């Protein structure tokens, strides 16, 4: 286990370093700059602005100075948000996105697995078709449409839930459902498919030959072994949910990472882009690491080093 964790930590550091280098130079080489949307400055003032932020230096020098600051825990100040430190922006943006993402992940996993199991258990019945209809709808309907329909129904017509903001438990329900509906549909379809495949395995036929009921075979023997493909998907799903969704955060006015990331790219806010990108990368690699470690719990035949 220790050797496995050491290797993955090294891989994570290398991945984040490559991500930082690629993002830094691609942003600098892309057309436009952080102050192009402002009024046209006289050449001497523009030169002073570039000198203040180090934009007049060679790209390699800019990267080495930025990386040196990073090693000291300094992500610099945002260009767009009036010199606010990037670390403060991330500190304020991560909790809402983290909370929303974890709620959506739990919602999608519980109800996705439940719908998938129900669909496989009652294959060919009205419950099967109803479950898969929900799954297909969750995949095909865009988030902004789902959010709009939920707000119209539960806020405008019924008045049960607030239409926006992120303040109390009631205000978290609609954003959680909106963000978690698509991964719920993906998990439900994957659970159904893998469960039906497992049900044709030899050990399942052996269990039936011992006189076990269908429900006991399904929930005690088949379900756990069918979870490996689902657990594999949870890594990228968790990363995408935890880091937030621009559409969902915009519709429900949630001050999370999604909004800051999009606005930072649009405004060429180099320090904020770098900070958000590294945060995204760290969440993604950490999620994949947790998924790899979960394999051993789901199937003891699989060791954490990926061998059997």
C-alpha positions, 0 to 999 in steps of 0.5 A: 500500500505504501509503495502504491501511494508513493507511486501515485503521489509522484504521478500526481506531482508530475501530472500537475507539473505538466498541466501547469506548464501546458496551461501557462504557455498556451494561455500566454500564446493565445491571442489577446491579453488580460488588459485588452478589454480595457480602454486603449492606453498610451504606449508608455502607460501600457509598458508600465502596466506590462512591467508591473505584472511582468508581462514584458519578460520572456515567457520562460522567465515569467514561468520560472518566477510564477513557479517559484512563487507557487512553491512558496504558496503564492498564486499571486493576485487576480488581474480581474478581481481588483488584485484579490489574491487567487488563494482567497478566491479559491478558498471562497469558491471551493466550499460551495462547489465541494458541497454541491458536488458531493451532494450531487455525487451522493444523489446520483450514486444512490438513485443511479444504482437503485434505478439500475438494479431495479431495471435489471431485476425487473427486466422487460417490465414497466419498471424497467422501461420507466427506469431507462426512460428516466436514465435516457432523459437525464442524459439527453436533457441539457442542464439549463433546461432541467434547471429551468423546469425544476425552478418553474415547477417547484419554485414558481408554481408550487412554491416549495423551494427557493429558486436560487442562491446557496443558503440553507438545506432547501436551497440546495435541493434543486441545484443538487438534482440538476447537477446530479441528474446526468451522472445518475442516468449514466450510473443507472445504465452502467449498473443495469448493463453490468448487472445483467452480464454478471447474472450469466456468470457461472457462480450465479448459476451455482447460487441458483442451483443451491436454491437461493432466491432471485433477490438474494442472488442479486443483492448478495452475490451479483450486485457487489461484483457488478460495481467495479465498472461503476466505481471506475466511472466515479473518479472523473464523475466526482471530479467534474461534480466537485469542481462545479458546473458553470451552467448550474452555478449560473442558473442558481447563482452559486458562487462556486469554482465554475463561474470563476474559471469561465470568467478567468478564461474570458478575461485572460486572468492568468493567475486565476486561470492557473490557480483554478486549473491546478485545483481542478487537476488536484481534485481529478487526480485525488478522485482517481486515487480514491477510486483505485483504492476502492477496488480492493474493497469492492473485489478483494481479488484486485490488489491496490497495485492493479494486479490479481 
